[in-house]
Amino acid sequence: MIRRLVATALFCLPLTACEGRPAPEPVPQAPAVKASGAGQPAYKAAVSPTLQAVRARGHVACGVHPGLPGFAFPDVRGQWRGFDVDVCRALAAATLGDASKVRFVPIAAQDRFAALQAGRIDVLSRNTSLTFARDAGLGLTFPAVTYYDGQGFLAPKALGLGSAQELSGARLCVQEGTASEGNLADWFSTRGLRYRPVMAASEEEARRLYETETCDAFTADISALAGSRSVLTNAGAHVILPDVISKEPLGPVVREADAAWADIVRWTVYALIQGEELGLSAKTVVQARETASDPETRRLLGLEGDLGALLGLKADWAYQVIRQVGAYHEIFRRNLGEDSALKLDRGLNALWNAPKPGLLYAPPIR
């Protein structure tokens, strides 16, 4: 009898119904995916809550600058344009198959991280620098660098300045609550120079103060200074000084808790870079998908080794990114480069293997 009771108890242990309790719901698991290449193991894609929310609502909520020429600004028809805007559109193309399915949320510098932490946006794409404290202390992740920048100075050409070190004692416009404010203090302190800060709540206000000669020079990321100069009344009367006083790696930001969403953002950026490396463009990618024979291009365009499934995306996710938004060089050229008002050189943002090498490098997509 005792043996029978023990056997019954052991039988009921894994069956919660024996105690009158419902069996637990099984945890949903993403399907295993066989990666390309002989001997490669099967990988399992993680489930992204953010991707699920994006698909449920039908658009990506993207935090952007309220109005920074070259990076994010509404045009005369109210359509958002710019480098950071195109990164958002690339993400929509990757996740929803339609680059137009983005809701742009203009956010001030002081509110950008709180908006992301609170879940009001899915991604922040707003000329934001990766720093140690931001990455380690805010519960946020910077998946990839889209633009390598540095802080500089915009000054009237009439002053005849050859270096920022000649600005000792000058009034300098700087946006409050940004990395630029701290960089400025560090740089002048290290050199034993003095300056008078003129604080501004936004880049637009700093530009206005500079244009009305409330300050002698304006300091910010060099790309932002180029954007500001492009809309001044007499752009040719102002010069960006040669000094670069900081490193400012700019890129999209996401919540740290959703690592799978960070992967989606990261590899969307890398797809843009890899597209340029492979010589693809929005005009050529359709033909390339029909005729490509090299393994790298075929993997990127979803013709081999369904890598999109590892991100929870369709096989042609990267193809849609390049077809609808373009490769990195197209995004740069129309917003910041030769086809834009900013006329910025590629510089550090050239490919690693360009004739004048830069820092852009996409890890292997395989």
C-alpha positions as CSV (number, residue, x, y, z in Angstrom):
1,M,0.0,0.0,0.0
2,I,2.8,2.4,0.9
3,R,4.6,1.7,-2.3
4,R,1.4,2.4,-4.2
5,L,0.9,5.8,-2.5
6,V,4.5,6.8,-3.3
7,A,4.1,5.8,-6.9
8,T,0.9,7.8,-7.2
9,A,2.6,10.9,-5.7
10,L,5.5,10.7,-8.0
11,F,3.2,10.4,-11.0
12,C,1.3,13.5,-9.9
13,L,4.3,15.7,-9.4
14,P,4.7,16.9,-13.0
15,L,0.9,17.0,-13.5
16,T,-0.4,20.1,-11.8
17,A,-3.9,18.9,-12.6
18,C,-3.6,16.3,-9.9
19,E,-3.6,19.1,-7.4
20,G,-6.4,20.9,-9.1
21,R,-4.2,23.7,-10.6
22,P,-4.0,24.5,-14.3
23,A,-0.8,23.6,-16.2
24,P,1.4,26.7,-16.9
25,E,1.3,28.3,-20.3
26,P,4.2,27.3,-22.5
27,V,6.7,30.1,-23.0
28,P,6.6,31.1,-26.7
29,Q,9.8,30.3,-28.5
30,A,11.1,31.7,-31.8
31,P,11.8,29.0,-34.4
32,A,15.3,27.7,-34.9
33,V,17.0,29.0,-38.0
34,K,19.8,27.2,-39.9
35,A,22.5,29.8,-40.8
36,S,24.3,29.6,-44.1
37,G,27.5,27.8,-44.5
38,A,28.5,24.2,-43.9
39,G,28.8,23.1,-40.3
40,Q,27.0,26.1,-39.0
41,P,24.7,25.4,-36.0
42,A,21.0,26.3,-35.9
43,Y,20.4,29.6,-34.2
44,K,17.3,30.7,-32.3
45,A,15.8,34.1,-32.9
46,A,14.8,36.1,-29.8
47,V,11.4,37.7,-29.6
48,S,11.4,41.5,-29.5
49,P,8.5,43.1,-27.6
50,T,9.2,46.4,-29.4
51,L,8.9,44.7,-32.8
52,Q,5.6,43.1,-31.7
53,A,4.3,46.6,-30.7
54,V,5.5,48.2,-33.9
55,R,3.7,45.5,-36.0
56,A,0.5,45.8,-33.9
57,R,0.2,49.6,-34.4
58,G,1.6,49.6,-37.9
59,H,4.3,52.2,-37.6
60,V,7.7,52.9,-36.0
61,A,7.6,55.8,-33.5
62,C,10.9,57.6,-34.0
63,G,12.2,60.5,-31.9
64,V,13.9,63.2,-34.0
65,H,15.3,66.7,-33.8
66,P,12.6,69.4,-34.1
67,G,14.6,71.1,-36.9
68,L,18.2,70.5,-37.7
69,P,19.2,71.1,-41.4
70,G,20.6,67.9,-42.9
71,F,19.5,65.6,-40.1
72,A,15.8,66.2,-39.4
73,F,13.5,68.9,-40.5
74,P,10.0,69.2,-42.0
75,D,10.1,70.6,-45.6
76,V,7.7,73.2,-47.0
77,R,5.1,70.5,-47.5
78,G,5.5,69.2,-44.0
79,Q,7.4,66.1,-45.1
80,W,10.3,65.1,-42.8
81,R,13.7,65.0,-44.4
82,G,17.2,64.4,-43.3
83,F,19.9,61.8,-42.4
84,D,18.4,60.7,-39.1
85,V,15.0,60.7,-40.7
86,D,16.2,58.3,-43.4
87,V,17.6,56.0,-40.7
88,C,14.1,55.8,-39.2
89,R,12.7,55.1,-42.7
90,A,15.2,52.3,-43.2
91,L,14.0,50.7,-39.9
92,A,10.4,50.9,-41.1
93,A,11.3,49.3,-44.4
94,A,13.2,46.5,-42.5
95,T,10.4,45.8,-40.0
96,L,7.2,46.6,-41.8
97,G,8.3,46.4,-45.5
98,D,7.3,50.0,-46.0
99,A,9.6,53.0,-45.4
100,S,6.7,55.4,-45.1
101,K,5.3,53.7,-42.0
102,V,7.0,56.0,-39.5
103,R,5.6,58.5,-37.0
104,F,8.1,61.2,-36.4
105,V,8.1,62.6,-32.8
106,P,10.0,65.9,-32.5
107,I,11.9,65.9,-29.2
108,A,14.0,68.5,-27.4
109,A,17.5,67.6,-26.3
110,Q,16.5,67.7,-22.6
111,D,13.6,65.3,-23.1
112,R,15.0,62.8,-25.6
113,F,16.2,60.1,-23.1
114,A,13.1,60.3,-20.9
115,A,10.9,59.8,-23.9
116,L,12.7,56.7,-24.9
117,Q,12.8,55.3,-21.3
118,A,9.0,56.0,-20.9
119,G,8.2,54.1,-24.1
120,R,6.8,57.1,-26.0
121,I,9.1,56.3,-28.9
122,D,10.6,53.0,-30.2
123,V,13.9,54.5,-31.3
124,L,15.7,57.9,-30.8
125,S,17.4,59.0,-34.1
126,R,18.4,62.5,-33.1
127,N,22.1,63.5,-33.6
128,T,22.9,61.9,-30.2
129,S,26.5,61.1,-29.1
130,L,27.4,57.8,-27.5
131,T,29.2,58.4,-24.2
132,F,30.1,56.1,-21.3
133,A,27.6,57.6,-18.8
134,R,24.7,57.5,-21.3
135,D,25.4,53.9,-22.4
136,A,26.1,52.5,-18.9
137,G,23.8,54.7,-16.7
138,L,20.5,55.3,-18.5
139,G,19.2,51.8,-19.3
140,L,19.8,52.5,-23.0
141,T,21.8,51.0,-25.8
142,F,23.5,52.6,-28.8
143,P,23.4,49.9,-31.4
144,A,25.6,51.4,-34.1
145,V,27.3,54.6,-35.1
146,T,25.8,56.2,-38.2
147,Y,27.9,59.4,-38.2
148,Y,31.4,60.1,-36.7
149,D,31.5,63.7,-35.7
150,G,33.3,66.1,-33.4
151,Q,32.7,69.4,-31.7
152,G,33.9,72.6,-33.4
153,F,33.3,76.3,-33.6
154,L,31.5,78.6,-36.1
155,A,32.7,82.2,-36.3
156,P,32.4,85.2,-38.5
157,K,34.9,85.1,-41.3
158,A,35.5,88.8,-40.7
159,L,37.2,88.0,-37.4
160,G,40.1,86.4,-39.3
161,L,40.5,83.6,-36.7
162,G,42.8,80.7,-37.5
163,S,42.2,78.6,-34.4
164,A,39.7,78.3,-31.5
165,Q,42.6,79.1,-29.2
166,E,42.2,82.7,-30.3
167,L,38.7,82.8,-28.7
168,S,40.1,83.4,-25.2
169,G,37.7,85.7,-23.4
170,A,35.1,85.4,-26.1
171,R,31.3,85.0,-25.7
172,L,30.4,81.5,-26.9
173,C,26.9,80.2,-27.7
174,V,26.4,76.7,-26.5
175,Q,23.3,74.5,-26.0
176,E,22.5,73.8,-22.4
177,G,22.3,70.2,-21.2
178,T,24.3,68.7,-24.0
179,A,27.7,67.1,-24.3
180,S,28.9,70.3,-26.0
181,E,28.5,72.2,-22.8
182,G,30.9,69.9,-20.9
183,N,33.3,69.5,-23.8
184,L,33.6,73.3,-24.0
185,A,34.4,73.7,-20.3
186,D,37.0,70.9,-20.4
187,W,38.8,72.2,-23.5
188,F,39.2,75.8,-22.3
189,S,40.1,74.7,-18.7
190,T,42.8,72.3,-20.0
191,R,44.4,75.2,-22.0
192,G,44.1,77.7,-19.2
193,L,41.8,79.9,-21.4
194,R,38.7,81.8,-20.3
195,Y,35.4,82.3,-22.1
196,R,31.9,83.6,-21.3
197,P,29.2,81.0,-22.0
198,V,26.0,82.2,-23.6
199,M,23.5,79.4,-22.8
200,A,20.7,78.5,-25.3
201,A,17.8,76.1,-24.8
202,S,18.1,74.7,-28.3
203,E,20.3,74.8,-31.4
204,E,17.8,77.1,-33.1
205,E,18.1,79.6,-30.2
206,A,21.9,79.3,-30.3
207,R,21.8,80.0,-34.0
208,R,19.6,83.1,-33.5
209,L,21.8,84.4,-30.7
210,Y,24.9,83.9,-32.9
211,E,23.3,85.6,-35.9
212,T,22.3,88.6,-33.7
213,E,25.8,88.9,-32.5
214,T,24.9,88.1,-28.9
215,C,27.9,85.8,-28.9
216,D,31.2,85.9,-30.8
217,A,31.1,82.2,-31.9
218,F,28.8,79.2,-31.8
219,T,30.0,75.8,-30.7
220,A,28.3,72.4,-31.4
221,D,28.9,69.3,-33.4
222,I,30.6,70.2,-36.7
223,S,27.7,68.7,-38.7
224,A,25.2,70.8,-36.7
225,L,27.3,73.9,-37.3
226,A,27.3,73.2,-41.0
227,G,23.5,72.8,-40.9
228,S,23.2,76.1,-39.0
229,R,25.5,77.9,-41.4
230,S,23.5,76.7,-44.4
231,V,20.4,78.7,-43.2
232,L,22.1,81.9,-42.1
233,T,21.3,85.0,-44.1
234,N,24.9,85.2,-45.5
235,A,26.3,81.7,-45.2
236,G,29.5,82.6,-46.9
237,A,30.4,85.1,-44.3
238,H,30.9,82.4,-41.6
239,V,33.6,79.8,-41.2
240,I,34.0,76.6,-39.2
241,L,37.3,76.7,-37.5
242,P,39.8,73.8,-38.0
243,D,39.8,72.8,-34.3
244,V,37.9,69.6,-33.4
245,I,37.7,69.4,-29.6
246,S,35.9,66.1,-29.0
247,K,34.8,62.8,-30.4
248,E,31.1,62.6,-31.1
249,P,30.0,59.2,-32.4
250,L,26.3,59.7,-33.4
251,G,23.7,57.1,-33.8
252,P,20.3,55.7,-32.9
253,V,19.4,54.8,-29.3
254,V,17.0,52.1,-28.0
255,R,16.0,50.7,-24.6
256,E,18.5,48.3,-23.1
257,A,15.8,45.8,-22.0
258,D,15.0,44.8,-25.6
259,A,18.2,43.3,-26.9
260,A,16.4,41.8,-29.9
261,W,15.2,45.3,-31.0
262,A,18.7,46.6,-30.6
263,D,19.9,43.9,-33.0
264,I,17.3,44.9,-35.5
265,V,18.4,48.5,-35.4
266,R,22.1,47.6,-35.4
267,W,21.8,45.3,-38.5
268,T,19.6,47.8,-40.3
269,V,22.4,50.3,-40.1
270,Y,25.0,47.7,-41.1
271,A,22.8,46.8,-44.1
272,L,23.0,50.4,-45.3
273,I,26.8,50.3,-45.0
274,Q,27.1,46.8,-46.5
275,G,24.9,47.9,-49.4
276,E,27.5,50.7,-50.2
277,E,30.4,48.2,-49.9
278,L,28.8,45.9,-52.4
279,G,28.1,48.7,-54.9
280,L,24.3,48.6,-54.5
281,S,21.9,51.5,-54.7
282,A,18.2,52.1,-54.8
283,K,18.4,52.1,-58.6
284,T,20.5,48.9,-59.0
285,V,19.3,46.7,-56.2
286,V,16.2,45.3,-58.1
287,Q,18.4,44.1,-61.0
288,A,21.0,42.9,-58.5
289,R,18.5,40.7,-56.8
290,E,17.7,39.0,-60.1
291,T,21.3,38.5,-61.3
292,A,23.6,38.5,-58.2
293,S,25.9,35.5,-58.0
294,D,28.3,36.4,-55.3
295,P,27.4,34.9,-51.8
296,E,27.7,38.2,-49.9
297,T,25.1,40.0,-52.1
298,R,22.8,37.1,-52.2
299,R,22.8,36.8,-48.4
300,L,22.2,40.5,-47.9
301,L,19.3,40.5,-50.3
302,G,17.7,37.4,-48.8
303,L,18.4,35.0,-51.6
304,E,20.4,32.6,-49.5
305,G,20.4,31.6,-45.8
306,D,17.3,33.3,-44.6
307,L,19.1,35.5,-42.1
308,G,16.1,37.8,-41.6
309,A,14.5,35.1,-39.5
310,L,17.2,35.6,-36.9
311,L,15.8,39.1,-36.4
312,G,12.2,38.1,-36.6
313,L,12.1,39.8,-40.1
314,K,11.2,38.7,-43.6
315,A,14.0,37.3,-45.8
316,D,14.1,40.4,-48.0
317,W,14.3,42.9,-45.1
318,A,17.7,44.4,-46.2
319,Y,16.6,44.4,-49.9
320,Q,13.6,46.5,-48.9
321,V,15.8,48.9,-46.9
322,I,18.1,49.6,-49.9
323,R,15.3,49.6,-52.5
324,Q,13.2,52.1,-50.6
325,V,15.7,54.3,-48.8
326,G,19.1,53.6,-50.5
327,A,22.5,52.5,-49.4
328,Y,24.6,54.6,-46.9
329,H,26.3,56.7,-49.6
330,E,22.9,57.8,-51.1
331,I,21.6,58.8,-47.7
332,F,24.8,60.8,-47.0
333,R,25.0,62.5,-50.3
334,R,21.4,63.8,-50.5
335,N,21.2,65.0,-46.8
336,L,24.8,66.0,-45.9
337,G,27.0,65.7,-48.9
338,E,27.3,67.1,-52.4
339,D,23.6,67.1,-53.2
340,S,22.8,69.0,-50.0
341,A,23.2,72.6,-48.8
342,L,25.7,71.4,-46.2
343,K,28.3,70.0,-48.7
344,L,30.1,68.0,-46.1
345,D,32.9,65.6,-47.1
346,R,32.7,62.0,-46.2
347,G,35.9,62.3,-44.0
348,L,35.7,59.8,-41.2
349,N,32.4,58.6,-42.6
350,A,33.9,57.1,-45.7
351,L,34.1,53.3,-46.0
352,W,37.1,51.6,-44.4
353,N,38.3,50.5,-47.8
354,A,37.7,53.8,-49.7
355,P,40.6,55.6,-51.5
356,K,40.6,58.0,-48.6
357,P,39.6,55.5,-45.8
358,G,37.2,56.3,-43.1
359,L,35.8,54.5,-40.1
360,L,32.7,52.9,-41.7
361,Y,32.8,49.1,-41.5
362,A,30.0,46.6,-41.5
363,P,30.6,43.2,-39.8
364,P,30.0,40.1,-41.9
365,I,26.4,39.5,-42.7
366,R,26.4,35.8,-42.7
